Amino acid sequence: MGDAAFRRGLDVDSPHLAYMRVVRGGDLFARVPTSGFWLPAGNGGRFPVDYVHAGALVWTQSDHTVAVAVRGAPPPPRFNSDLRMLNPVGVARDHAGYAHFFPDELERAWPTADLLR
């Protein structure tokens, strides 16, 4: 995560760098840049946020499959409307789940380097 220059550095200026971000299921926190005071709407526009994700996206879907979006592509369908994000307990569980890096569903369907470029 970073600003537009950061993403450009990873996605454009470093074509041989295979970079991905892994998002577990309904982890709401992995989809938002920041919250509260730091968002432009929450701070009266005094501190603008230039926040973007870089690299390929690897997402564990609700059916336990893995969706991959190559870098520069939009996220997979349903990524930002996953209903699991409505359950606070599930969100906390999925966010805390990175401690068990990597779950079985990712190990079975881990993308090859070709998908990341």
Secondary structure as GFF3:
##gff-version 3
##sequence-region A 1 117
A	DSSP	alpha_helix	4	11	.	.	.	ID=ss1
A	DSSP	beta_strand	20	23	.	.	.	ID=ss2
A	DSSP	three_ten_helix	28	31	.	.	.	ID=ss3
A	DSSP	three_ten_helix	36	38	.	.	.	ID=ss4
A	DSSP	beta_strand	56	60	.	.	.	ID=ss5
A	DSSP	beta_strand	66	69	.	.	.	ID=ss6
A	DSSP	three_ten_helix	79	81	.	.	.	ID=ss7
A	DSSP	three_ten_helix	83	86	.	.	.	ID=ss8
A	DSSP	alpha_helix	88	96	.	.	.	ID=ss9
A	DSSP	three_ten_helix	97	100	.	.	.	ID=ss10
A	DSSP	alpha_helix	104	108	.	.	.	ID=ss11
A	DSSP	alpha_helix	113	116	.	.	.	ID=ss12
###
